[in-house]
Amino acid sequence: MSLPFRALLCATFLTALAACAETPAPRAVPAPVAVPDRPLGDGGVSPFYQPPANVPSAPGKMIRTEAIDGLHLPDHADRAERFLYTSISGVGKAEPVVVSGQILFPKGTPPKGGWPIVSWEHGTTGIADVCAPSWRGYFSRDRAYLDRWLSAGFAVVASDYQGLGTPGPHPYLMYRPEGYSVLNALRATLAQYADRLRNQIVLVGQSQGGGAALGSAWLAPRYAPDLHVIGVVATGVVTQFGLPAHPRHAPLPRTNTESAHMAAAFEILTTEGSKKSLRPDQDVDRFMTGKGHDLSRQARQACLGDLFRYTDSHDVTVENSFTRRSDEVDAEYEQAFIIPDAHLTMPVFVGTGLADGEAGISQQYNAVAAMCDAGTHVTWYRYHGLTHNGAVNPSANDSLPFVEALLKGKVAGSSCRTLTPVGHEEAATPGVHWNN
């Protein structure tokens, strides 16, 4: 079984080390900027994110809230609050952890029974606390996307996930820490805002968040049957399901066209976030070069966009950052990444840009195929010429009606009976907002 796509973008680099050693010396680049280190990415946020001395032992309990001021909210948001709540760790023992998140209320008066909830699972931001969306705010793409849901009368509840904002490593792309964080955020907010929220929930996510939404949906009937999750909307999906020995739809080979510099940024998030979560007592950095250690330092105090700029300007790749891999840790991470099976009990909408070189279109087909084979009701929309970023907002033209039908007890048609493999990744259509 192969590792998650971002962990394996350069999985063959070991065989090329000898050849790499014979290449000319790399061009001179500026020395890394001297900045204070932040072990595990902790710090840089306000005292609000620091857990109190006495934390409730039960998960899904609200600890504190505060108004979010100074961030550019979506136009249809009446107000926003960040909150701190209890969850359980999805790594190792199921011990209590404190997680942060936010809630956005739409304008107007709540309908009878309260607003239905969009549980927004955010995409990759980084592993440092300062990358928590409740602290740093929203990309313009996400602000526009959330505005669509708010304008349609949904409240938005959004966990930062375990280890983002709050102390400890962020278990990047691991479905249990994400899922427990998401589901306990919903429990905490439903109790706190019982007069304004309805226990009618749609899990909505992009990229890392698409995987988090699907992982939360898989966990919900087992872990949180008290939550009424009516459906899932997942775009730019980054996830993998456990498969039977002979699946009806054979998985396609994994393909990605993101740059080597981009791949290095994602790989360091896996190392600094997930692998340090799994092996807190081991030096998982021992197989890094000097460039790798410099990149690690950047990941502990910068967010994704800055990491992209750093790896590009300093010519950092997976090949020149790591000397080898740890098969044992990689296998442990693979188990924590892969959702055990693809049977979900609620309808799923999947949106895929056919020019998506980051999540890869074959990987998204594989996720859809696995769910179809497992009996999940899947509605799959594909968008010609749209990228990982570019497909997010156009997909709302289809996912919003999908969800509005679910609220009325109606389910859109399944794509499973006519499912066919995708072809080659398309070129991006120029002139489309965020279609980079």
C-alpha positions as CSV (number, residue, x, y, z in Angstrom):
1,M,0.0,0.0,0.0
2,S,1.4,3.4,-1.0
3,L,1.9,6.3,1.3
4,P,-0.2,9.5,1.1
5,F,0.6,11.4,-2.0
6,R,2.4,14.3,-0.4
7,A,4.6,12.0,1.6
8,L,5.5,10.2,-1.6
9,L,6.0,12.9,-4.1
10,C,9.7,12.2,-3.9
11,A,9.5,8.7,-2.5
12,T,12.2,7.5,-5.0
13,F,14.7,10.2,-4.0
14,L,16.9,7.7,-2.1
15,T,17.8,5.9,-5.4
16,A,18.9,9.3,-6.8
17,L,21.1,10.4,-3.9
18,A,24.3,9.1,-5.5
19,A,23.5,11.0,-8.7
20,C,22.6,14.1,-6.8
21,A,26.0,14.0,-5.1
22,E,27.7,14.3,-8.4
23,T,25.8,17.4,-9.6
24,P,27.5,20.8,-9.4
25,A,27.3,22.7,-6.2
26,P,24.0,24.6,-5.8
27,R,24.0,28.3,-6.4
28,A,24.7,30.6,-3.5
29,V,21.5,31.8,-1.7
30,P,21.0,34.2,1.2
31,A,21.3,32.8,4.6
32,P,18.0,32.0,6.4
33,V,16.6,34.8,8.3
34,A,17.4,34.7,12.0
35,V,14.1,34.3,13.9
36,P,13.3,32.9,17.4
37,D,12.6,29.2,17.3
38,R,9.2,27.9,18.4
39,P,9.4,24.2,19.5
40,L,6.5,22.3,18.0
41,G,5.3,25.5,16.4
42,D,3.9,26.7,19.7
43,G,3.5,30.4,20.6
44,G,2.9,33.7,18.8
45,V,-0.8,33.8,19.6
46,S,-2.7,35.6,22.4
47,P,-3.1,34.2,26.0
48,F,-6.7,33.2,25.0
49,Y,-5.2,30.0,23.4
50,Q,-3.5,28.9,26.6
51,P,-5.4,26.1,28.4
52,P,-6.5,26.9,31.9
53,A,-5.0,25.1,34.9
54,N,-8.2,23.1,35.4
55,V,-9.7,21.6,32.2
56,P,-13.0,19.7,32.1
57,S,-12.3,16.0,31.6
58,A,-15.2,15.4,29.3
59,P,-14.8,16.2,25.6
60,G,-17.0,18.7,23.8
61,K,-17.1,21.2,26.7
62,M,-16.7,24.9,26.1
63,I,-13.9,26.6,28.1
64,R,-14.1,30.2,27.0
65,T,-15.2,32.4,24.1
66,E,-14.3,35.9,22.9
67,A,-15.4,38.2,20.1
68,I,-13.1,38.2,17.0
69,D,-12.1,41.7,16.3
70,G,-9.7,43.0,13.7
71,L,-10.2,40.2,11.1
72,H,-11.8,40.8,7.7
73,L,-15.0,38.7,8.0
74,P,-17.1,37.5,5.2
75,D,-19.7,40.1,4.1
76,H,-22.7,38.1,5.4
77,A,-21.2,37.4,8.8
78,D,-23.0,39.3,11.5
79,R,-20.4,38.5,14.1
80,A,-17.7,35.9,14.9
81,E,-16.3,34.4,18.1
82,R,-13.3,32.3,18.7
83,F,-13.6,29.6,21.3
84,L,-11.6,27.2,23.4
85,Y,-13.0,23.7,24.1
86,T,-12.2,20.2,25.2
87,S,-11.6,17.2,22.9
88,I,-9.6,14.0,23.0
89,S,-6.3,13.3,21.3
90,G,-6.4,11.3,18.2
91,V,-2.7,10.3,18.7
92,G,-1.8,7.5,21.1
93,K,-4.0,7.3,24.1
94,A,-7.3,9.1,24.0
95,E,-6.2,11.7,26.5
96,P,-8.0,15.1,27.0
97,V,-6.7,18.0,24.9
98,V,-7.8,21.6,24.5
99,V,-8.5,22.8,20.9
100,S,-9.4,26.2,19.5
101,G,-11.9,27.2,16.9
102,Q,-14.4,29.9,15.7
103,I,-18.0,30.4,14.9
104,L,-19.5,32.8,12.4
105,F,-23.1,33.8,12.7
106,P,-25.1,34.9,9.6
107,K,-26.9,38.2,9.6
108,G,-30.6,38.3,10.6
109,T,-32.7,36.5,13.1
110,P,-32.2,32.8,13.6
111,P,-35.0,30.7,12.1
112,K,-37.2,28.5,14.3
113,G,-35.0,25.8,15.8
114,G,-31.8,27.8,15.0
115,W,-29.5,28.0,12.0
116,P,-28.3,24.8,10.4
117,I,-24.5,24.4,10.7
118,V,-21.8,24.2,8.1
119,S,-18.8,22.6,9.9
120,W,-15.9,24.1,7.9
121,E,-12.8,22.0,7.8
122,H,-10.0,24.2,6.6
123,G,-7.3,23.4,4.2
124,T,-3.5,23.3,4.9
125,T,-2.3,26.5,6.6
126,G,0.8,25.2,8.4
127,I,1.7,23.5,11.7
128,A,2.6,26.6,13.7
129,D,0.1,28.1,16.2
130,V,0.0,31.4,14.3
131,C,-1.5,29.5,11.3
132,A,-4.7,28.7,13.1
133,P,-7.6,30.3,11.1
134,S,-9.3,31.6,14.2
135,W,-6.1,33.7,14.8
136,R,-4.8,34.6,11.4
137,G,-8.1,35.0,9.5
138,Y,-9.1,33.9,6.0
139,F,-7.6,33.7,2.6
140,S,-9.7,35.7,0.1
141,R,-10.8,32.4,-1.6
142,D,-12.1,31.0,1.7
143,R,-13.7,34.3,2.8
144,A,-15.7,34.3,-0.5
145,Y,-16.6,30.6,-0.1
146,L,-17.8,30.9,3.5
147,D,-19.8,34.0,2.5
148,R,-21.9,31.7,0.2
149,W,-22.9,29.5,3.1
150,L,-23.6,32.4,5.4
151,S,-25.7,34.2,2.8
152,A,-27.7,31.0,2.5
153,G,-28.5,31.0,6.2
154,F,-26.0,28.6,7.7
155,A,-23.9,29.3,10.8
156,V,-20.2,28.3,10.3
157,V,-18.4,26.3,13.0
158,A,-14.7,25.8,12.3
159,S,-12.2,23.9,14.4
160,D,-8.5,24.9,14.1
161,Y,-7.7,21.2,14.7
162,Q,-5.6,19.7,17.5
163,G,-2.3,21.5,18.0
164,L,-3.0,24.6,15.8
165,G,-3.4,27.7,18.0
166,T,-3.1,25.6,21.2
167,P,0.1,23.9,22.6
168,G,1.5,20.7,21.1
169,P,2.2,19.5,17.6
170,H,-0.4,19.6,14.9
171,P,-1.0,16.0,13.6
172,Y,-1.2,17.1,10.0
173,L,-3.5,15.1,7.7
174,M,-4.3,12.5,10.4
175,Y,-8.0,11.8,10.3
176,R,-8.6,10.9,14.0
177,P,-7.1,14.1,15.6
178,E,-9.0,16.2,12.9
179,G,-12.2,14.2,13.3
180,Y,-12.3,14.4,17.1
181,S,-11.5,18.1,17.0
182,V,-14.3,18.7,14.5
183,L,-17.0,16.7,16.3
184,N,-16.2,18.0,19.7
185,A,-16.3,21.6,18.4
186,L,-19.8,20.9,17.2
187,R,-20.8,19.5,20.6
188,A,-19.4,22.5,22.4
189,T,-21.0,25.1,20.2
190,L,-24.4,23.4,20.1
191,A,-24.5,23.5,23.9
192,Q,-23.1,27.0,24.1
193,Y,-25.5,28.5,21.5
194,A,-28.5,26.3,21.9
195,D,-30.9,29.2,21.1
196,R,-29.2,30.0,17.8
197,L,-28.0,26.6,16.4
198,R,-29.8,23.6,15.1
199,N,-28.4,20.1,15.3
200,Q,-28.4,19.7,11.6
201,I,-24.9,19.6,10.3
202,V,-23.0,19.5,7.0
203,L,-19.3,18.7,7.1
204,V,-17.6,20.9,4.5
205,G,-13.9,20.9,3.6
206,Q,-11.2,21.6,1.0
207,S,-7.9,19.9,0.5
208,Q,-6.7,18.8,4.0
209,G,-10.2,19.9,5.1
210,G,-11.7,17.6,2.5
211,G,-9.9,14.7,4.1
212,A,-10.9,16.0,7.6
213,A,-14.6,16.2,6.5
214,L,-14.6,12.6,5.3
215,G,-12.7,11.4,8.3
216,S,-15.1,13.2,10.6
217,A,-18.0,11.7,8.7
218,W,-16.6,8.2,9.1
219,L,-16.1,8.7,12.9
220,A,-19.4,10.5,13.6
221,P,-21.7,7.5,13.9
222,R,-19.2,5.6,16.0
223,Y,-17.9,8.5,18.2
224,A,-20.6,11.2,18.1
225,P,-24.1,9.6,17.4
226,D,-25.6,12.6,19.2
227,L,-24.7,14.8,16.2
228,H,-27.1,14.9,13.3
229,V,-24.7,15.0,10.3
230,I,-26.8,15.0,7.2
231,G,-24.1,15.2,4.5
232,V,-20.5,16.0,3.4
233,V,-19.1,18.4,0.9
234,A,-15.5,17.7,0.1
235,T,-13.4,19.5,-2.6
236,G,-9.8,19.1,-3.7
237,V,-9.8,15.9,-1.5
238,V,-6.6,14.8,0.2
239,T,-7.3,11.4,1.7
240,Q,-7.0,7.7,1.2
241,F,-9.3,4.9,2.2
242,G,-8.5,1.3,3.2
243,L,-9.4,-1.0,0.3
244,P,-10.5,-4.6,0.1
245,A,-8.2,-7.1,-1.6
246,H,-10.0,-6.9,-4.9
247,P,-11.8,-3.5,-5.3
248,R,-14.4,-3.3,-8.1
249,H,-12.7,-0.1,-9.4
250,A,-8.9,-0.6,-9.5
251,P,-7.1,2.5,-8.1
252,L,-5.3,4.7,-10.6
253,P,-1.5,5.4,-10.1
254,R,-0.9,8.6,-8.1
255,T,0.0,11.7,-10.1
256,N,0.9,15.2,-9.0
257,T,2.5,18.0,-10.9
258,E,3.3,20.4,-8.1
259,S,6.8,21.7,-8.1
260,A,9.6,20.1,-6.1
261,H,9.8,23.2,-4.0
262,M,6.1,23.0,-3.1
263,A,6.5,19.3,-2.3
264,A,9.3,20.1,0.2
265,A,7.0,22.5,2.0
266,F,4.3,19.8,2.4
267,E,6.8,17.2,3.4
268,I,8.2,19.4,6.2
269,L,4.7,19.9,7.6
270,T,4.3,16.1,7.7
271,T,7.6,15.7,9.5
272,E,7.1,18.6,12.0
273,G,3.5,18.0,12.5
274,S,2.5,14.4,12.1
275,K,5.7,12.5,12.8
276,K,6.6,14.5,15.8
277,S,3.0,13.8,17.1
278,L,3.5,10.1,16.6
279,R,7.1,10.0,17.9
280,P,7.4,12.8,20.5
281,D,10.4,11.1,22.2
282,Q,12.4,10.5,19.1
283,D,14.5,12.8,16.9
284,V,12.6,12.5,13.7
285,D,14.9,15.3,12.2
286,R,17.9,13.0,12.3
287,F,17.7,12.2,8.6
288,M,17.7,15.9,7.6
289,T,20.4,17.9,5.9
290,G,21.3,21.5,6.8
291,K,18.7,22.7,4.4
292,G,16.2,20.4,6.0
293,H,16.9,21.8,9.5
294,D,16.6,25.3,8.2
295,L,13.2,24.5,6.6
296,S,12.1,22.8,9.8
297,R,12.8,26.0,11.7
298,Q,10.8,28.0,9.2
299,A,7.9,25.6,9.5
300,R,7.7,26.0,13.3
301,Q,7.1,29.8,13.0
302,A,5.7,30.5,9.5
303,C,2.6,29.5,7.5
304,L,2.2,27.7,4.1
305,G,2.5,30.7,1.8
306,D,5.8,31.7,3.5
307,L,7.1,28.2,3.3
308,F,6.4,28.1,-0.5
309,R,8.3,31.3,-0.9
310,Y,11.2,30.0,1.3
311,T,11.6,26.7,-0.5
312,D,11.5,28.5,-3.9
313,S,13.9,31.2,-3.0
314,H,16.4,28.8,-1.3
315,D,16.0,26.0,-3.8
316,V,14.8,23.5,-1.1
317,T,13.5,20.1,-2.3
318,V,12.8,16.8,-0.6
319,E,16.0,15.4,-2.2
320,N,18.3,18.0,-0.7
321,S,16.5,18.2,2.6
322,F,16.5,14.6,3.7
323,T,19.3,12.0,3.6
324,R,16.9,9.0,4.0
325,R,13.5,8.0,5.3
326,S,12.4,6.1,8.4
327,D,10.3,3.2,7.2
328,E,9.0,2.5,10.7
329,V,7.7,6.1,11.2
330,D,6.4,6.3,7.6
331,A,4.4,3.1,8.2
332,E,3.0,4.5,11.4
333,Y,2.0,7.8,9.6
334,E,0.4,5.8,6.8
335,Q,-1.8,4.0,9.3
336,A,-2.8,7.3,10.9
337,F,-3.6,8.9,7.5
338,I,-5.7,6.2,5.9
339,I,-9.4,6.1,6.8
340,P,-10.0,2.4,7.5
341,D,-12.9,1.9,5.0
342,A,-14.9,4.0,2.6
343,H,-18.4,3.4,3.8
344,L,-20.1,6.6,5.0
345,T,-23.6,6.6,6.2
346,M,-24.5,10.0,4.8
347,P,-24.6,11.4,1.2
348,V,-21.3,12.9,0.0
349,F,-20.6,15.6,-2.6
350,V,-17.1,15.6,-4.1
351,G,-15.9,18.5,-6.3
352,T,-12.7,18.0,-8.4
353,G,-10.9,20.6,-10.5
354,L,-9.5,18.6,-13.5
355,A,-6.5,20.9,-13.5
356,D,-5.7,20.1,-9.9
357,G,-2.0,19.3,-9.7
358,E,-1.7,19.5,-5.9
359,A,-4.2,16.9,-4.7
360,G,-4.0,15.1,-8.0
361,I,-7.1,14.1,-10.0
362,S,-6.3,10.4,-9.9
363,Q,-6.2,10.4,-6.1
364,Q,-9.6,12.1,-6.0
365,Y,-11.0,9.5,-8.4
366,N,-9.6,6.8,-6.2
367,A,-11.4,8.3,-3.1
368,V,-14.7,8.5,-5.0
369,A,-14.3,5.0,-6.4
370,A,-13.6,3.6,-3.0
371,M,-16.6,5.2,-1.5
372,C,-18.8,4.0,-4.4
373,D,-17.5,0.5,-4.0
374,A,-18.3,0.6,-0.3
375,G,-21.9,1.6,-0.8
376,T,-21.6,5.3,0.0
377,H,-23.9,7.6,-1.9
378,V,-21.6,9.9,-3.9
379,T,-22.4,12.8,-6.2
380,W,-19.2,13.8,-8.0
381,Y,-18.7,17.0,-10.0
382,R,-15.7,17.6,-12.2
383,Y,-14.7,21.1,-13.3
384,H,-12.8,21.4,-16.6
385,G,-9.7,23.7,-16.4
386,L,-10.0,24.5,-12.7
387,T,-7.2,23.9,-10.3
388,H,-7.0,23.0,-6.6
389,N,-7.7,26.6,-5.6
390,G,-9.8,27.6,-8.6
391,A,-12.5,24.9,-8.2
392,V,-13.5,25.8,-4.6
393,N,-15.9,28.7,-5.2
394,P,-17.4,27.5,-8.5
395,S,-18.2,24.2,-6.8
396,A,-20.5,26.0,-4.4
397,N,-22.9,26.5,-7.3
398,D,-23.5,22.8,-7.2
399,S,-22.8,21.9,-3.5
400,L,-25.2,24.5,-2.1
401,P,-28.2,23.1,-3.9
402,F,-27.0,19.6,-3.0
403,V,-27.1,20.6,0.7
404,E,-30.4,22.6,0.5
405,A,-32.0,19.4,-1.0
406,L,-30.7,17.4,2.0
407,L,-32.3,19.8,4.4
408,K,-35.6,19.0,2.6
409,G,-35.0,15.3,2.9
410,K,-34.0,14.9,-0.8
411,V,-30.8,13.3,-2.1
412,A,-29.1,14.2,-5.4
413,G,-28.4,11.4,-7.9
414,S,-25.5,9.2,-7.4
415,S,-22.5,9.2,-9.7
416,C,-21.5,5.7,-8.8
417,R,-23.4,3.8,-11.6
418,T,-21.6,5.9,-14.3
419,L,-18.2,6.2,-12.7
420,T,-15.3,6.1,-15.1
421,P,-11.6,6.8,-14.5
422,V,-10.3,10.3,-15.1
423,G,-7.7,11.0,-17.9
424,H,-4.7,13.3,-17.8
425,E,-4.6,16.5,-15.8
426,E,-5.9,19.4,-17.8
427,A,-4.3,22.8,-18.3
428,A,-5.6,25.6,-16.1
429,T,-8.1,28.0,-17.7
430,P,-6.6,31.5,-17.7
431,G,-8.6,34.5,-16.3
432,V,-10.4,32.6,-13.5
433,H,-10.1,34.0,-10.0
434,W,-7.9,32.0,-7.7
435,N,-7.2,29.5,-10.6
436,N,-3.4,29.4,-9.9
